[in-house]
Amino acid sequence: MKAEELRAYTLSELHKLLRQKREELRKLRYQNAQSPLPKAPSLIPALRKDIARILTVINEKRRIQSA
């Protein structure tokens, strides 16, 4: 997911998406700990980057609102 796509979302939608991504990451980490998955090594860093992008856009929107 690109940051430009995320900027179109509202804050509440971004928070919902953030919860979903964190839950997905938690599940992948659990599955990977139980038995290493062939896809998991590439999915986990991608999810972490998506979460970071979402948090960045949330912070940008908060700064815009407070300014």
HELIX and SHEET records of a PDB file:
HELIX    1   1 ALA A    3  LEU A    6  1                                   4    
HELIX    2   2 LEU A   11  GLN A   34  1                                  24    
HELIX    3   3 ALA A   40  SER A   66  1                                  27    
END                                                                             
